Amino acid sequence: MLHGPTFVRTIEASAALRARLRLGFEKAEASLAEALAEEPEAIAGDPQVVAALLVAIQKTLLEIASAAALRGDAVAATKRKLRQTCDRAFALLDGGLRDYGKKRATPRGGR
């Protein structure tokens, strides 16, 4: 659910609410890591990493939605942007980040 600018400003103006939001993300990450660790195929250490990556995506989406609310962006456009960002984030995870940011060699002749 997208919230309006008043809601976002209220959270941003309150140290207690910002701390509570951070705590919520920390709890979500810990709970997710715990659930992932219960899977028979889990490898030691991986559940924490996976949970951290997934919660980082969630935090990023919230930041994008909050910024859009503060700018007064249309809800439909914001939802499209969030969907695109979410899809891209999962595509990066799915494909691996090993080559992210590396320049691709240009074939000789400039093509």
URBELRA-V880188 format. One line per field, one symbol per residue. burial: b if it has 9 or more other C-alpha atoms within 8 Angstrom, else e. A space follows every 50 residues. Layout:
# URBELRA-V880188
burial=???
This chain:
# URBELRA-V880188
burial=eeeebeebbebbeeeebbeeeeeebeebbbebbbebbeeeebeeeebbbb bbeebebebebeebbbebbbeebeeeebeeebeebbeebeebeeeeeeee eeeeeeeeeee
